[in-house]
C-alpha cells in the first residue's frame, strides 16, 4: 500500500477525523519478546494516532515468550473480554511478527471464527525463518536445560506460561512447514499480509547482525523476517518498497528505544521534542497505519 500525499498531509496537519472509525474494534497483537506493550511503547505512537482518527484500539498482552498454542488461548480471552464488555459481535485483528501466527491459530479455537472480522499480519514469518532451523534438530534434553532457567526469568517478568527455546523453535522454517500443513489458509476469515524490507544495514542498528544472515539464507528481509516468509493469504506487498533505506522489523511498528523513555527522562537528556514521524526515506509510517485502518473501514470491517 502506497501512502498518498493527501494522507500524509492529513497526519502532519494534526486534524483528527473519522478516517479510522471501523465497524468493529481493533486488537493490536504484539510479537515475540513483548508483554508490557503499553508501558514499553511497543507500538510507538500508533494506538494514539489511530484513536485520534476514530479507531477503537485495544492492545494484546499475551506472553512474550509463550508457545503459539498457549498464546492463542490467551488471545481468545482478550477477544471474549472485548466482545462481552463492549457488546460487539466481532473484532479486527492486526498482528505483528509472531503475533500473526498466533492470530491464525486463534481463529481455529472454539467460537472464534465467528468473532474475527479480519486478520492483517505485518512482518509475520508465515513460512518460518530458515536461519532458526538448527534449533529444530537440537536434543530435547539440551533444549530443556537451556530453556528452564530462562523461563523462570520470564515468569518473574510477567509471563504465565513461557517457553523460551520453544518460541524460537516454533518460528523455524521446518516447524512452520508442519504448522501450515495443519493450519492452512482459513476459509472463514480473509488474511491480508504486509511486510517491510531493510535496504541498508545501519538503518536499524539493532538488526545489523541478523539482517545479512537472513539475506544470505532467504533474501530481502526487514532484519528478521524475509519478504517471502511474510507473504500469506492476500499479500499486499512491501511497505515503502521504493525507499532507498526501507523499513525494519521495528520501524514498521514505530518502535524505538528513545520512544520508550518516560517524558521526564527525555526532557532531562534534551529529547523533549523527539520526533520520528518519518524515517530516512521521508516515509511517514503513521500515515501508512492510518491508511491501513481506513482501508478496513472502506471494506466494511
C-alpha positions in Angstrom: 0.0 0.0 0.0 1.5 3.3 -1.0 0.9 6.2 1.3 -0.7 9.1 -0.6 0.4 12.7 -0.2 -3.1 13.7 0.9 -3.0 11.0 3.7 0.5 12.1 4.8 -0.6 15.8 4.8 -3.7 14.8 6.9 -1.4 13.3 9.6 1.0 16.2 9.5 -1.8 18.7 9.9 -2.9 17.0 13.1 -6.6 17.4 12.3 -8.3 14.3 13.7 -11.3 12.9 11.8 -13.2 9.6 11.3 -10.9 8.1 8.8 -10.2 5.1 11.1 -13.7 4.6 12.5 -14.1 0.9 11.6 -17.3 -1.1 12.1 -15.5 -3.4 14.6 -12.9 -2.6 17.3 -9.2 -3.3 16.5 -7.0 -5.6 18.5 -3.2 -5.0 18.0 -1.4 -8.2 18.7 2.3 -7.9 19.5 5.1 -10.3 18.6 7.9 -12.1 20.5 9.8 -10.5 23.4 6.9 -8.1 24.2 4.4 -8.1 27.0 4.1 -4.8 28.8 3.3 -3.2 25.5 1.7 0.0 26.7 4.4 0.7 29.3 7.2 -0.1 26.9 5.6 1.7 23.9 5.9 -1.4 21.8 3.5 0.2 19.2 5.1 3.6 19.4 2.5 6.3 18.7 0.3 4.1 16.5 -2.5 3.4 19.1 -3.0 7.1 20.0 -2.8 8.1 16.3 -5.4 5.6 15.2 -7.7 6.6 18.1 -7.3 10.3 17.1 -8.7 9.3 13.7 -11.7 7.5 15.2 -10.5 3.9 15.8 -11.3 1.9 18.9 -8.0 0.2 19.7 -7.1 -2.5 22.2 -3.6 -3.9 22.9 -3.0 -7.6 23.5 -0.9 -8.8 26.5 -0.2 -12.4 25.7 3.1 -13.9 26.9 6.3 -12.5 25.5 7.9 -16.0 25.2 4.8 -18.3 25.0 4.1 -21.0 22.5 1.7 -20.5 19.7 -0.9 -22.6 21.4 -0.7 -21.0 24.8 -0.7 -17.5 23.5 -3.6 -18.2 21.1 -5.7 -19.2 24.1 -4.7 -16.0 25.9 -5.7 -14.0 22.9 -9.1 -15.8 23.0 -9.6 -14.5 26.5 -8.8 -10.9 25.3 -11.2 -11.2 22.4 -14.1 -12.5 24.5 -13.5 -9.8 27.1 -13.7 -7.1 24.4 -16.8 -8.7 22.9 -18.6 -9.0 26.2 -17.6 -5.7 27.7 -18.2 -3.6 24.6 -21.2 -5.6 23.3 -19.9 -6.1 19.8 -20.0 -9.2 17.6 -16.6 -9.1 16.1 -13.1 -7.5 16.1 -10.4 -6.8 13.6 -7.0 -8.2 14.4 -3.8 -6.5 13.3 -0.8 -8.6 14.3 2.9 -8.1 14.1 5.6 -10.7 13.7 4.9 -13.9 15.8 1.6 -12.5 16.8 0.3 -13.1 13.3 0.9 -16.9 13.7 -1.0 -16.8 17.0 -3.8 -14.9 15.3 -4.1 -17.6 12.7 -4.3 -20.2 15.4 -6.8 -18.1 17.3 -9.5 -18.4 14.7 -9.3 -22.3 15.0 -10.3 -22.1 18.7 -13.9 -22.6 19.8 -16.3 -19.8 18.8 -13.5 -17.6 17.4 -14.1 -17.9 13.6 -17.5 -16.1 14.1 -15.9 -13.3 16.2 -12.9 -12.3 14.0 -13.9 -9.9 11.2 -10.4 -9.7 9.6 -6.8 -10.5 10.2 -4.0 -8.3 9.0 -0.4 -9.5 9.6 2.7 -7.4 9.4 6.2 -8.8 9.1 4.9 -12.2 10.2 7.1 -15.3 9.4 4.3 -17.4 8.0 6.8 -19.7 6.3 9.3 -19.6 9.1 12.9 -18.4 9.4 15.3 -20.8 7.8 18.2 -19.4 9.9 16.4 -20.9 13.0 16.2 -24.5 11.6 19.2 -25.7 13.6 17.1 -25.3 16.7 14.7 -27.9 15.4 17.4 -30.6 15.5 18.8 -30.0 18.9 18.3 -32.8 21.5 15.2 -32.3 23.6 17.1 -32.6 26.8 19.5 -29.8 25.8 16.6 -27.6 24.9 15.1 -28.1 28.3 18.3 -27.4 30.1 18.8 -24.1 28.2 15.1 -23.0 28.4 14.2 -23.8 32.0 16.3 -21.1 33.8 15.3 -18.5 31.2 11.7 -19.5 31.5 11.9 -18.8 35.3 13.2 -15.3 34.5 10.3 -14.9 32.0 7.8 -15.8 34.7 9.3 -13.3 37.0 9.0 -10.7 34.2 5.3 -11.4 33.9 4.8 -14.4 31.5 2.3 -17.0 32.6 3.4 -20.0 30.5 6.8 -19.2 28.8 8.8 -21.5 26.5 11.9 -19.5 25.5 13.5 -22.1 23.3 10.1 -23.3 22.1 9.1 -19.9 20.9 12.2 -19.6 18.7 11.9 -23.2 17.5 8.3 -22.7 16.5 9.4 -19.9 14.2 11.9 -22.1 12.3 11.0 -22.9 8.6 10.9 -26.6 9.5 8.3 -26.1 12.2 6.3 -23.7 10.2 6.1 -26.1 7.3 4.3 -28.5 9.7 2.1 -25.7 11.1 1.0 -24.6 7.6 0.0 -28.2 6.8 -2.1 -28.4 9.9 -3.5 -24.9 9.7 -3.8 -23.9 6.1 -5.3 -20.6 4.8 -8.7 -20.3 6.5 -11.9 -20.1 4.6 -13.9 -18.1 7.2 -11.6 -15.1 7.6 -9.6 -13.2 5.0 -6.0 -12.7 5.9 -4.1 -9.7 4.5 -0.3 -9.6 4.9 2.3 -6.9 4.6 6.0 -6.7 5.2 8.9 -4.4 5.2 12.4 -4.6 3.7 15.5 -3.0 5.3 17.7 -1.8 2.4 20.6 -0.5 4.5 22.2 -2.5 7.3 22.6 0.6 9.5 19.0 1.7 9.1 18.3 -0.2 12.3 21.4 -0.8 14.4 19.7 -3.4 16.5 19.2 -5.7 13.4 22.6 -5.1 11.8 23.8 -8.6 12.6 20.6 -10.6 11.8 19.7 -8.8 8.6 22.7 -10.1 6.5 22.2 -13.6 7.9 18.6 -13.7 6.8 19.6 -12.0 3.5 22.2 -14.8 2.8 19.7 -17.6 3.5 16.4 -16.2 2.3 16.8 -12.9 0.5 15.3 -9.5 1.1 14.1 -9.0 4.7 13.3 -6.5 7.4 16.1 -7.6 9.6 14.4 -10.7 10.9 11.7 -11.9 8.5 12.1 -12.3 4.8 9.7 -11.0 2.2 9.0 -14.5 1.0 8.2 -15.7 4.5 5.8 -12.8 5.3 3.7 -13.4 2.2 0.5 -15.2 3.1 -3.2 -15.0 2.1 -3.8 -11.8 0.2 -0.3 -10.4 0.1 -0.5 -6.6 -0.1 3.2 -6.1 -0.7 6.2 -4.3 0.8 5.6 -1.1 2.7 7.8 1.8 1.4 9.0 -0.6 -1.3 10.6 2.2 -3.4 12.6 3.7 -0.5 16.4 3.6 -0.5 16.5 2.8 3.2 13.4 0.8 3.5 11.9 -0.1 6.9 13.0 -2.6 9.6 11.0 -5.1 11.7 10.8 -2.3 14.4 10.4 0.7 12.1 7.1 -0.6 10.7 5.5 -0.5 14.2 7.0 2.8 15.1 9.1 1.2 17.8 12.3 2.9 19.1 14.4 3.0 22.2 14.0 6.8 22.6 10.3 6.4 22.2 10.2 4.0 25.2 11.7 6.5 27.6 9.4 8.4 30.0 8.8 12.0 29.1 10.7 13.2 32.3 13.9 11.4 31.1 13.6 12.7 27.6 13.3 16.2 28.9 16.3 15.7 31.1 18.5 14.5 28.3 17.3 17.1 25.9 14.9 14.9 23.9 11.6 16.5 24.9 11.0 17.4 21.2 11.9 14.0 20.0 10.0 13.2 16.7 10.2 10.3 14.3 7.2 10.7 12.0 9.5 10.0 9.1 12.5 7.7 8.5 15.5 8.4 6.3 13.3 8.0 3.2 11.0 10.7 4.4 8.3 8.0 4.8 5.6 8.7 7.3 4.8 5.4 9.0 1.9 6.8 11.0 0.2 7.9 7.8 0.6 4.4 6.4 -1.1 3.0 9.5 -4.0 5.5 9.2 -4.4 4.4 5.6 -4.2 0.7 6.5 -7.1 1.1 9.0 -9.0 3.4 6.7 -8.9 0.6 4.2 -10.5 -1.7 6.7 -13.3 0.8 7.2 -13.8 1.1 3.4 -14.2 -2.7 3.2 -16.9 -2.7 5.9 -14.8 -4.1 8.7 
